Amino acid sequence: MLRTGAGVLLETLKREGVEVLFGYPGGSVIDIYHELSDHPEIRHILVRHEQGAVHAADGYARASGKVGVCLVTSGPGATNTVTGIATAYADSIPLVVLTGQVPTALIGNDAFQEVDIVGITRQCTKHNFLVKDVAKLARTIREAFYLARSGRPGPVLVDIPKDIQQATCEFVWPEEVKIRNYCPTFTANLNQLRRGMDVLMTSQRPVFVAGGGVIMADGAEELRRLAHRMHAPVTSTLMGLGAFPGDDPLWLGMLGMHGTFAANKAVSEADVILAVGVRFDDRVTGKLSAFAPRARIVHIDIDPTTLRKNVRVEVPLVADCRDTLRGLAAILDSGHAPKDWEKDHADWIRQVREWRDGQPLAWTPGDCLKPQQVLEELDRLTGGEAILTTEVGQNQMWAAQFCVCRKPRTFLTSGGLGTMGYGLPAAIGAQLAFPDRLVVDIAGDGSIQMNIQELMTAVEQRLPVKVLVLNNGHLGMVRQWQELFYNNNCVATNMRWQPDFVKLAEAYGAEGVRISTEQDLADLLPAALRSPRATVIDVRVEPEENVYPMVPTGAALDEMLLV
């Protein structure tokens, strides 16, 4: 049976199990949209901007563990996806981004809405394709999904010229996918596993550091079991929040620039670190030469280029995080003499708890609501059952500090790229993945305006996403840096000229709520969270509150500013 290229694409998406497709139509993909009505099993979500399509697919992927998929037209439609693609690439999120392209005969001729999107995205995709033969389209899409979800996940772009969409061929489903020179290592080398356990066995002051790789590999339960078995305290990067229960007695809180006092001190004093699925970027390590100066590091990651890239590592383990954690536990079961970990690490656990209890995350009441206070109340009301997305800035750091992440895939944030405008479309994607869950975007008044138009998408799709705007009238994180490090010369960070977010929500057909006092917080927030409609909650908070602890740029982790 002959099919058009558009038909081949849609049939391949169906067989890949795609249920939700985020997109925005245009001339170069109109043939795909023409045939989309023949595939009711694929739910198309019309976004209001192509960047929103990628972020929504990203949020869907992070929440569900599936590959997120989006479809856009050529030219500006394709270039509008670049920020979202780079966001997903930085955080290793599996996406397939489908772009239309001008007909092959016009490529290179400066045709209307032609851009070299393959060249543009080469540095921010795991791989990308330009399809030149309709007979190869099905296999290309299959390879794109395989690449996106396997090994270290990431975004893959497929550029499909208009004439390829219109051409016909016999549909052949590629049952097996093999890509030359692409062979991710999933199982750790047994000798390396033994070396890693030998190092862990020597520990008196161990710390486990979890990253986003634990969540991507669905290895949270294995991490929890090993940490309890070895009686080792656990911290995580921003991307790793949820990889270990935030209410567990062994939990130290987040590590890094705005990490907790206990986490940063523990890493600085540890003698052995088991790092699982982390990149050791600069926001985590602080001053590299002073990072974990006393520690022998065992580092697990499926991407060999990550190992020994930034920090010294004694035992690198190139493998899937979950498989490797299971392997370490199996070695404990079979090869090592019993050890009383709880007794051996008792003094260390006592010390880290003193740090945790002596310098907890805290805030001081004032004349205005404090953002930390609002998030503590949000956490109390949701009990850790909500899926949280964030924008970027102070709102993101306060959310990481004061919202207790008890489960993986419940804290979705732009970690590596730090993309403002991520949170709302990501919340839409997460809500589509889990229609019955409470999904809350924790936003700032600056960041939410980057992609506020996606509120219309939520209303049209009848998605009850909640947007909690911590409205301090500033670009807060930049203002904080200006105050602390630039002689309080606050330039271009005053955001007091802003829309009325309640009226704006109502204009979009959503519900709008304003909270200004503690009584408002007690009375209005619970009702807003229960609303069956998309809701914007505008919370007026202290304008010049800062995020602490804070490790200044170039300082060691234990050189924190606490107030």
Salt bridges, closest charged atoms under 4 A:
GLU11 OE1 - ARG3 NH1 3.92
GLU11 OE2 - ARG15 NE 3.01
GLU16 OE2 - ARG142 NH1 3.18
GLU16 OE1 - ARG149 NH2 3.29
GLU19 OE1 - LYS66 NZ 3.48
ASP31 OD2 - LYS162 NZ 2.97
GLU41 OE2 - HIS39 ND1 2.82
ASP58 OD1 - ARG62 NE 2.45
ASP91 OD2 - ARG62 NH2 3.04
GLU176 OE2 - LYS178 NZ 3.71
ASP198 OD1 - HIS336 NE2 3.72
ASP218 OD1 - ARG409 NH2 3.33
GLU221 OE2 - ARG224 NH2 2.64
GLU221 OE2 - ARG225 NE 3.07
GLU222 OE2 - ARG326 NE 3.03
ASP247 OD2 - ARG406 NE 3.52
ASP248 OD2 - HIS228 NE2 2.64
GLU269 OE1 - ARG294 NE 3.83
ASP281 OD2 - ARG279 NH2 3.97
ASP303 OD2 - ARG152 NH1 2.70
GLU314 OE2 - ARG296 NH2 2.66
ASP333 OD1 - ARG229 NH2 2.56
ASP344 OD2 - LYS339 NZ 3.91
ASP347 OD1 - ARG350 NH1 2.63
ASP357 OD1 - ARG356 NE 3.79
GLU377 OE2 - ARG380 NH2 2.77
ASP379 OD1 - ARG406 NH1 3.43
GLU385 OE1 - LYS407 NZ 3.13
GLU460 OE1 - ARG48 NH1 2.74
GLU483 OE1 - ARG479 NH1 2.72
ASP500 OD1 - ARG514 NH2 2.65
ASP538 OD2 - ARG514 NE 3.24
ASP538 OD2 - ARG540 NE 3.15
GLU545 OE1 - LYS370 NZ 3.29
